[in-house]
């Protein structure tokens, strides 16, 4: 796998344990494989009760908890865990996108909240954000092949040549750099770069057009392409040829 | 026993009978009382006249005894028809005379101070044997001596008259009430019969048969009114059901389209061995459809929540021009790509009171629409005007416009003017229906003006807000 070389830079992940509490077999399998592909070690519980005992039996770094579980639902389990003083970060998954649900989830002690169906890159991004909590490392300088970026100076260079980026393009590139090697979805970009809270705002065309421009400036005159589109998912900044 | 009868007609009848009974008792009682008082009054009057007569008949015999001349009758037996009781007392209370009819019985008791002085004293009393009487006293001077004359008539005839009247009423009243009750009951039943009929007809109306109506040719205004109101409600229900049915059908159609694509792309992809790149492309294409489905479902959810009234507006004071600028700013890059020009101008001070999230959503959708359908190099104008009764936002493009026959339906759900082109422009025809909902939720209106090849003008009218600093807290 070509991408293995990139992941080699993060060996600490071997020790990161994630518990997934999800009753749907397919979903649980997808979550496990997706997270394992990102080098997390994953344990799956298929019922709320099982998850509840596992959390108490062994330490986890993160719990991904489905709200709709048979028997005791996610909210109940979360509430009981928090009552017992378990401080492990919890990411709630739900298919109910009601504001009340969101508020209830966060009130119960969830650290973040993701509505099904979600884009997998989004789940990975949230996972990383939750694990990073407390130890925020702000990348001042990025480098990928001959692309360099200095966030503080707001300067970007490709092959030593300065790229003339607009403010938005600069933000985009910084975001892609922070997630380099990983796909970012349009939804993530809409939320984090365009600061758009509503899922209904028709931004996809806007994002695509913006990406076309950024790519023109970034890769236009170079043979080694760095910014790729992953069809149906999003965009990724990495050093490889288009696949 | 049930205290509240279940049937309206029974209750009506009971009320009716109760009211009638109390009215009859009142009227009857009043009549009796009046009659009694009138008769007693006559008795008093009569007594006073008799006192006047007997006064002149008294004389003292030389031995000091008081007597009364009774020899004025033409026939001695005429004395017997006189029904008065008479008693004369001296100033110190000694009995000077009692007439035959009174005999040894006493009329009333002790003399009270001032009795009979300066007028006629009328009162009701009893003889010592208990006979009820109406009594009048009067002081009369005879030969320098003061005589107290007490003259009374029996009240017995009055009492027996009253008793008879009461007895008669006891016999007649139940008959009257029973008759009235029966008549009332049958009247109530006849009046309520059409209502029962209506209820039966209404019961047969089910969601499958919402086109059925109640007959509204009743002669009574009230019933006709009731039937019409009910029919109007039915008509509204029918429309709502029809809308829901259409919405469900449209929604499942819209959901089926991307699902069909996912399915065929997947099936075709598995039929042959492909390269890694080909598989990636297939999966990517399927994911694109999934994204479309997801956003469709998000929109459907918003609409269904709006329909059930579950969306709460968090109102604040919103500067419209700034909101329009912000919404238009989102599409800057698209405009740039297509060489379109977008101008936002108008009244800086135009404010409305509303939920900025939904107002922005409305503006974003309309502007997006304009950007989508305007040709390359076209011009889009957004104008915010403050009028007397609110704020108007005009979004004008110079695209191909919308045919007149399509115009009334552009705000309908799932409605697309260009049915073939929607997939490339990306949209399920919900954008404008969400605009309509959002604007109307704020008490506003949205209209469309369009002619062939003259572009579209969407006009959003929102009611004005009072400026924040003088507004009341709501």
Interface residues (C-beta under 8 A of the other chain):
Chain A: X97 X98 X117 X186 X194 X196 X197 X198 X199 X200 X201 X202 X203 X204 X205 X206 X209 X210 X212 X213 X230 X231 X232 X233 X243
Chain B: X276 X277 X280 X281 X283 X284 X285 X286 X287 X288 X290 X291 X294 X295 X298 X299 X301 X302 X305 X330 X331 X333 X334 X336 X337 X357 X361 X364 X365 X368 X426 X427 X431 X434
